[in-house]
Amino acid sequence: MSKKSFATRSRIQEGRPYPLGATWDGLGVNFALYSAHATKVELCLFDARGRECERIVLPEYTDEVWHGYLPDARPGQLYGYRVHGPYAPDAGHRFNPNKLLIDPYARRLVGELKWAPALFGYTLGHRDADLSFDRRDSAAYIPKCAVIDPSFTWGEDRRPARPWSRTVIYESHVRGLTMRHPDVPEAHRGTFAGLREEPVVRHLRDLGVTAVELLPVHAFADDHYLEEKGLRNYWGYNTLCFFAPQPRYLASGSIDEFKQMVARLHAEGLEVILDVVYNHTAEGNELGPTLSFRGIDNASYYRLADNPRHYINDTGTGNTFDLTSAGALRLVADSLRYWVTEMHVDGFRFDLATILGRERSGFDPSGSFLDTVRQDPVLSGVKLIAEPWDIGPGGYQVGNFPPGWAEWNDRFRDTVRAFWRGDEGKLPEFVTRLTGSADLFNRNGRRPSASVNFITAHDGFTLRDLVSYEHKHNEANGEDNRDGHDHNLSANYGVEGPSEDAGIEALRLRQQRNLLATLLLAQGTPMLLAGDEFGQTQHGNNNAYCQDNEISWLDWDAAARPPGQELTAFVQRVLSLRERFPLLHHNRFLTGRYDPELDVHDVCWLRPDGEAMGDDDWNAPHARALMMHLDGRAPVSGLRVPGTAASLLLLVNAAEEPVVFRLPEVASVHWRMLLDTTTGGRGPRLPGGGEWTAEGRSLALLAVEHDEAG
């Protein structure tokens, strides 16, 4: 323990055990910290220069919460905790009052984590490893918590409340989106302030997306091993605190900046979805540092092994947050409600979400956390997206989350990639994915929108790299190219990486259009990776988690050049068609159901010669071409919906050679070609029963509108 002496503040009052955290009430600040196993809690106050000036014992302990009230504390006050209790790793307890701890409910952090031996509760290099006890003070190396004034004038801010069936997600990164944008003020680049700048908002609005999904914005730590290599944790999946925004994303240092960003995006009809990491923290395994949860109540916050010295590691990061514990579950639920009610976000994407539903006996769709969210009057009304896998037992749970949840659908990603690459035998599953993956999601009243379809995401190749590299090129990560996935289902079409061959580049561009069109025209909820709309490259790096530099930052100069502009215009066109035709975002699954009154099917699958697909056609390994006929006169839900009466015809040819399609007979004079990936634009008018030759590796969308469609 430090030999410094601190005055005891006599005016400390009893306070309240709720709400948890540091709460400013206009007169003073209430401090409340949950710890079921601590014996004493000290509140440590710091001056503006980060020097510890007071330690105050919280005087009361109610329902496992330590609390006290300081009538003379004000917003801006810096603080942390020292928590006393047994240091008994073999019993699951790792209390060490020499270590300053971050309040799990802190709304703002000041400063960055500085790696040093004093951060560890045990003595590094000691022969007893984590069973030893370290007495060095860690306060100089830990970010300080800051009391905030939560008041903010939201004005007329309204949630866009976009229906799931009309949602298009744009997955992006706070820094990556604006760091290289020439029209964003330099001081705002890489921050929430940059995201509210007009050029950025205009791009998102004009593109046609409806929701911005941000990679983790909760305060996180840079891994020590990355800092030693001159790298940083760019993606942010290394959480320190579930309430505080990442300090480096605040140009102003005030959390109001985040609120201003949300209000600006809402004003343009754009929802804000946060990628959140509640499955683990930055403290790692038993050999990791003591930063917050471990020193506050290790046994309550983490899932411990049969030998409680060790941690269950279903995340691959060293520890697993224990949502079967009441204290940890309350923390996560409170955090989610805070971001919805106080910060006005519209939804969440949950990293490694299987962990959140795993009980002691395994994954349970009615587990504690999933039931808590489903019945919560606040959380049940926002968008909830699961990454439905982890590395633990029974970790792959795609399609098994409960009603009210959407899920990342990696089956869509892999099937569509393989199909357009030209792999054999993929046609039947391609069709299943194109129509909303009913095999995975058509149960319990779930809708096609429960399938979050994607071709690329932050983890993996960009779209441009997917058609330019057959192998990953992660040398810049400093791991001898051993990290990252090897199963990329990619192709380079003759040259690895950039090519001067005009034919190769033309094919790559067409394949990007094919993949984008498939994604944006499929039933379900499409998710577009930021930059894919103009051909962003990471130069073959498929694991850029540590590349906070131009490898990952969006290249807006490329977006302004003709190839990037043309691809962006193509995405805008496809998204305008998706919005225009409700047939492309049905709220019920397409089944091929026959309507005898109208003599139509909701969807028909046709061979290129116009005949219905038979068993032999589906089972032919070389089959790579077909037509999908959607007839809006056959309402999927049994209800007539204005604008759905248009008939659409999707022509798909993933073969290398051209294919002649005979178009279905229609009562109208012609089919109108709305989209052709060969040219990127519209095509000619074609008579019903006529022929159209689709170039190799191409897709086209045609429509004929009946009287009901206007």
N, C-alpha and C positions, 0 to 999 in steps of 0.2 A: 504494500500500500504506500502511496506517496506520503512523504513526511510533511508536506505543506499543510498548514492549518487554515481552516475556513470558518468564517463567522456563521453562527446558526441564526437564521432569520426568525425572530420571535413572532412575526405577524403571520406565519403560516397558519392557515385555517383548515378545518376538516375537509371542506370540499365535497365533491360528489363522485361516485364510482362510474357515472355515465354522463355524457358520452366519453368514450376512451380517447386518448390523445390530449393535446393542449388546446383548450377551448377558450377563446376571448369572448367575454360577455358584455363588453363595453365598460366594465369597471375593473376587471382583473382577469386572471387566467386560471382555469381549473386544469389540473394535471391528473391524468388517470392512466395507469399501466396495468395490464393483465399479467399476472404470474401466479400460477397455482402452487409453485414449490419454493418460491423465494422466502427468505427470512427477514429481509430488510431491503428497501429501495431508497436510493439517494437521487434526488433531482440535482443535476449539476448545471449551473448557470455560467454563461460565457459573455465576455464583453465583445464589442464590435471587432476587435482584433483577434478573436478566437482564444483569448486567455481565460482559463477557468477562474472565476472570482467567488463562487459560493457553492457549497454543497448543503442541501436541505433534505433531511429525512422526511419522506412522505408519512404523515402521521396516522393515516387510517388504512384499514384493510377490510374491504367489504366484498363478499361473494367473489373471492379470488382476484380482486382488483385493488391495487394500492393507489391512494389518491390524496390530494391536498390542493388548497386554493391560495394563490398569491394575489392579494388585492392590489399590489403595486407593480405587477408585471404587465407588459404591454406588447402589442404586435411588434415583431422584429427581434424580440428577445431570443437569443441563441441558447440552446440547452441540449442535454443528453442525460442518460441515466447510468448509474452504477448499481448493479443488483447483487445482493449478498445471498448466499445459500451454499449448499454442499458442493464441493468440487469432487465428484465421484463418478468418473466416466463409466465405470462398470455397472453403475446403477442408473445411467442415463442423464446424470446431472453434471453441468459444466459451468457453474457460477464462478465468476472471477471479478470482484469489484475493482480490480486494477484496470479493467477494460471499459472504456466509455462506449455506451451502446446507443444505437439509433432507435428512436421511438418508432415502433411499427406503424403508428398512426400519424407520424409527422407529415404535415402538408407541404413543407418546403425544406429542402436541404441546402446548406451553404457550404461551398468548398467541395473538393474532390477527395476521394480515397487515395492515400499515399501509402504504398506498400512498405512495410517495415516489420522486423521481428516482433515488435511490441504488440502488433495486432493479434497475435496468436495467444490463446489462453494457456498454452503449454510452452515449454522452452524448446525452440527449434534446435535440432541436433542433439537433444538430450537422449541418453541411452534408454530412458523409459518412454520416449516419444510423447504421445498425448496424455499419458498418465502423470507426467510431470506438471508442475504448476509455475506459471510465469508471473513475476511481480512487477514487471515494467508497466508504466502508464501509457496507454494508447491514445490519449486524448489529442495529441498533436497530429495524429494521422487519420482521424475519423472526420467525415463531414458532420457539421453541426446541424441540429434540427432548429427550425425557426418558427416562432409563433406567428400566425397570420391573422389578418382581418379579412374574414370571408366575404364582406359586403362587396357587391358588384352590381352595377346597373345594366341589366340585360335588355332593357327597353322592350321592344316588340319581338324579341327572339322567339321563334316558333320552330318546333321540330318539323322537318319535312315529312316525317311519317310515311315514307315511300313504301307501298305494298311490296312484299317479297317478290311477287310475280313480275314487278317492274323494276327490280333492283339490279344495277350493274356496278360491281365493286372494282375499285382501282387500288391495288395494293402498292403502297409507296413507303418511303422513308423520309423522316423529317429533314435530315441533313442532305440525303442524296437527291431529293427533289429540287432543291434550290441552290446548292453550293456552287454550281456552274452556270446559274441563270444570269445572263447579262443584264436583264432588266429588273433584277431584284437588288435593292441597295446592299452594298457589301456588308454593312453592319447587321443586316437581317438574314443574310444567307445562312442556311443550316439551322434555322430556328423556327419556332411557331410564328413569329412575326413575318418571316419570309413566306409562309404558307398562306397568309392573308393578302399578299400583294396582288394587285389586279392582274398582271400578266400570268401569274400562276393560276389564279381562280378562273380567268378567262379561258385558259387552255383546257382545264377540267370541264368547264361548262360547255364549251364548244365541242369537245370530244364526244359528249353524250353519256358519260358515266354519271351515276347517281349517288355514289358513296365513296368516300376516301377512307381506306383502311390503313392505319399507320402502324408500322412496326413498333416494338415496345417503346413507350414514352415514360414508363415508371422509372424512377431513379435507379441506375444500375452501375455496376463496377466494371472497370477494365481489368481483365485477368492479368495476374502478375507475369505469367509466362509470355503473354503477348507484349506487355510493356518491355520486357527484356529483349524482345526481338524488334522493338521500334514500331509495334503495331498496336491497334486498339480493338476493343470489342465494339464493332460497328453496329451489328444488328440489335444488341441490347438484351439478349436473353440471359441476363445475369443479375436478377433484381436485388436491390438493396432495400427498397421501401415501396409498398403498394399504394401509397397515397400521393407521394411527392413526384412532380414531374422531373425529368432528367435536367439537372442544372444547366448543362451546356446547350440545351435547346431553348433557353430563355435569354433572348437578347437583352431584355430589360431587367432580368433578375426577379421579376414579379410573376406570380402565377396568373395574374389578370391577362397576361399575354396569351395564354392558352385559351381562356374564355373568349377573348377578342377574336382569335382565329376561328373558334367554333361558331360564333355569331356571324362572322363574315361568310363562312361556308354555308351556313343555314340560310342566309339571305339569298344565296344563289341556288337554293334547293338541294344542296349537297349534304348528305349525312356524314357523320364522323364515327368511325368504328375503330376501336383500339385493339391491337394485338396484345394480350395480357398473359403474364407468366406467373401462375399461382401454383405451379407444380414443384418448384424448387426455388432456392435462393442462392445468393452469391457466396454463402459460407462454406459450401463444399462438404466433404466428408469429415471424419474425425480428425484429419490432419489439416483442416482448413482453418481460416481465421475466425475470431469471435468479434462479430460486427453488430449484431442485433439479437435475432431470435435465439441463437445458441446460448447467449449469456443471460437472456431474460427468462427463458423456460424451455430448455432444450427438449425435455421429455414431453412437453405439451405441443410443441410446434412441428416436430419431425417424426417421421416413421422410423422407429428403431428396430434393429434385428433382434433375434432371440437373445443374443448377447448385446445388451443395450449400449455397449461402448461403440458399436458399429451402426451404420445407417443403411436402411433399405435404399437401393439405388435404381429405381425404375425409370429414372430420367436420363441416366448416363452422365450426370453432372456431379455425382457424389452424394446428394441427399434428395429426399422426397418430402414435400410438405404434407402434413397429416390432416386431411380434411375429415377424418373420423373423430378428431378431437374438437370438443365444443369451442375452445378458445380460438383455434386456428380457423374453424369454420366461420365463426362470428367475424373474425378479422377479414376474411375474403368477402363475405357477404356485405359487410360494412364498406369495404373498399369499392365494390361494384356499385353500391347505392350512391356513394359519394360522387363517383365519376358521372353517374346519370343525373342526380339531383342538383349537385353543386357545379359541375363542369359541363352539363348538358350534352354529353355524348349520346349517341344513338344506338350503340351496340358494342359487342366484344367478339373477338376471335380468340379462343382459348388454346394456347400452346399445349401440346401433349395432353389433350383433354381426357383421355382414358384414365389417367391418374386421378382426375377429379371425381370420377365415378367409381373408383376402385375401393371397395370395402375390404375388410380383413379376409373375406372369402373369395374375393375377385371382383371383376367389373360387374356393377349392378345398375341397370337403367333407373332403378328407384333408390339409388344410394343417397346418402345424407345430403351431399352438395347438390346433386341434380334435383332432388325433391325440394330442397330449400329454394333454389332458383325458380322452379316451376310454379310454386305457390306464392312467391313474393309479389306483392301488388306493383312494385316498381320494376323489378328485373324481368318479370314475365312479359312485360310490354315492350321490351327492346329487342334488337336483333342479337341472337345468340348463335355463334358459329363454333363448332368443335373441330379441332384437328384430332381425328378419332383414332389415334395410335400412340403408342410409346414402346419402350423396349422391355417392359415388364411382362410377366406371365399373362397370356390372353390379351396382349396389348393391342392387337388389330381389331377395331370395333366399328368399321365403316358400315353405316346403315343401322346400327344398334342403339343410337341415342334416342331418348324419349321424344314424344311430340313437343313442339315448340322450339326444337333445335334444328339448325341447318348444319351440314357437315362438309368439310373438304372431301372431294371425291377423287382420290388418286387413281381409281379405276378409269375414270374419264380421261385423265391425263395420259396414262400409259397406253390405253387403247387407241386414242386419237393419234398420239405420236407414232405408234407402230403402224397404224393403218396408212397414214400419209407417207410414211417412209417406204411403204410397199411390202410390208411383211405379209406372209400368206396366212389365210384362215382367220382374218380379223374382221371380216364383213359383218357376221351376225352380232358380235359384241359391239362393234362400232354403231350399229343401228340401235342397240339397247341404250348405249350412252347418249346417243343423239336425241333420244326421246325421253330423257329424264331419269334413266336408271331405275325403272320400276322394280327390278329384281332386288334392289337394295332398300328402296325408300317407300314403296307402295304398301304401307301398313299403318294401322293406328290413326288413320285420317291424315297422314303426312302428305304433302304436295310435292310436285316436281321441284319446286324452289328449295326444298330441303337439300338438294344436291348442289353444292357449290362447285361448279365446273371450272377447271383451270387447265391450261397447257403448261404454263410456267409460273413460278412463284419466286420469292426471294432466295429460296434454298434450291439451287440448281442453275442450269443454263438459262440465259435470257433467250427469247425467241430467235433473235438473230444468230446467237451462238448455237442454238439447237440445230440450225440448218447449215452451219459453217464448220462445225468441229465434230469429229467422231470420238474424240477422247478429251478428258478434262485436262486443263493446263493450270494447275494451282501452285506453281512453283513460288509465286510471290507470298504464299502463306507461310513459307519457311518450314514445311513438313515433308519436303522431298516428294511432293505430289502424291502423298499417301492418303490425304484427307479428301473428303467429298465422295459422291456416289460414282460408281463405275457403270451402273445400269441406267444409261441416259436415253436410250432409244433415239439417238441422234444420227445425223448423217452429214457429210461434208460435200457430197456430190462431185468429188474428184480432186479437191485440193483442201488440205487442212488449214483452216483459217482464211485470211483475206486472199482474194484472187483477182487477177487482172483479166480473167477470161469472161467475156461478156455473156456467153451462154450459161456459164455456171452461176453468175450473179443474177441473171434473169430467172433461172430456175429457183434459186434461193428466195428471191423476192416473191415468186408465185407460191412457193411453199409457205412462206410467212402468211400470205393472204389466205391460202387454203386453211391453215390452222386457225387464224383469227376468225374467219368466216364460220368455221365449224363451231368454235367456242361461242360466238355471239349469236348464232342462229339456233343453237341446240336448246331444247327444253331444260329448265333449271335456272340457277343463278350464276351468271358468268362472272369470273374474276380475272381482270386484266392486270398484268404486271406492269408497273410504271416504266415507261420507256419502250415497251414492246410496240407501241403505236408508231414509233418512228425508227425502229431498228437499233435500239441501244445494244452495245456490245460490252462484255466484260473480258474480252480477249480469251475466251475459253475457260475462265475461272468459274467453276460451278459450286464454289463454297466460299463466297466473298465475305464471310462473317467478320473478318478482321481487317477488311480493306476500307478504312475511312479515308478514301482518296479518290483519284480520278478513275480507278478501276470500277468503283461502284457508283459514283456520282453521275447523274444523268447528263449526257452530252447535248446541251441545247443548241450548240452550233450544228451538230448533225441533224437535229430536228428541223433546222431552218434551211438545210440544203434540199434540192429537189427530191432525192429518193425518200428522205424522211418526211417531207411535206406530202408526197404522193401516198405513202403508206398511212399517214395520219388521216388524210382525206378519205381513204378507203375505210378505215375504222369508223370515222364519222358517218359514212354512208350506211355501213352495216348496222350501226346502232340506231340510226334514224329509221331503218326498215324494221328493226326489232320493236321499236316503240310504236311504229305505225300499224303493224299487223299483230293483233292479239293472238293469232294462231301460233306465233313464235314464242309466246310466253304464257302458254295455257296454265290455268290454275288446277287442272286435273290431268291425270296421266292419260296419254294416248294409248289406246288398246287395240285398235283395229276393229272396234265395235261397229256392227252393221245396223243402220237405221232403215227398216223395211218401208217405212212411210215415205222417206225421201229417196230410197234406193242409193244410199251413199255410205261409205265408211269414213270414220274420222281420220284414218291414215291408211294408205295403201302402199305396198312395196312392190315396185315394178322392175322387171328386167329392162335392159336398154332397148329391147325390141318392143316394149310396151306391154308385154304379158306379165301376169302376176308371178311373183317369185314363188317357186316350189321348193320342196325339201332338197332336191338335188342342187338347185341354184344356191341355196344357203350353205350347203355343205361343200361346195366346190372350193378347194383351197386357193385356186388362182383368181376367184371372183373378187374384183376390186371396183366394180361400177354398178350403180343402180339408181333408180328414181324413187323419191319419197313424195307422195301426193297427199297433201293436207286439204281436206274439204271442210270449209267453215260452216256448211249447211248442216253438219252433223254435230250439234253442240255436245261437248264432252260432259258437261255438268247437267244436261237436261234443261238448261235455261238458255234463252236467246240473249246474246250479248251484242250490242251494236258494234259494227265493224268487223265481226268475225266471219262474215259470209264469203269473204274472198277465198278463192282456192289458190294454193301455193304449190309449186313443184320445185323440188330440190334435185338437181342433177349432180351426181358425185362420180368422179372418175379418178381413182388413185393409181391407175395403171400408167406405165410410161408411154404407151402408145395412145393415139386418139381413139375415141369410141363414138359410134353413131347412135344417137338416141331417137326413138320415135315417140313423139309427144302424145299424150292422151287426147282423145277427141273431147272437145268442149263446145258448149252451145254458143259461146261468143265467137267472134271472128278470129281472135288471135290470143296467143299467150304473149305477155310482155316480159321481156328479160330485164329484171331489176338489178342483177348483179352477175358479173362474170370475173372470176379471179384471173383469167388469162390476161385481161386488159385492166382489171381493177375498177371498171365502171359498168355502165349499162350496156345492154346489147340490143339486137334488133327485135322487131315483132315477128312472131312465128305462128303459122296457122295450126290449129288443132289437127292432129294426125300427121303433121309434117315432121321433118327430120332436122336434127341439130347435131353437128359434129363437135364433141367436146375434146379439146386438146388434152394431151396426156397430163396427168396431175393437175386437174382443174375442177372447179365447182361453179355451179350457176344456180341462181334463184329466179324463178319465173312466177308470174301471177296472172290470173284472169279474175276480174271482179264482176260479181253478179249484181243484179239490180239493188239488192239489199245493202250492198256495200257503198252505194252512191258513186 
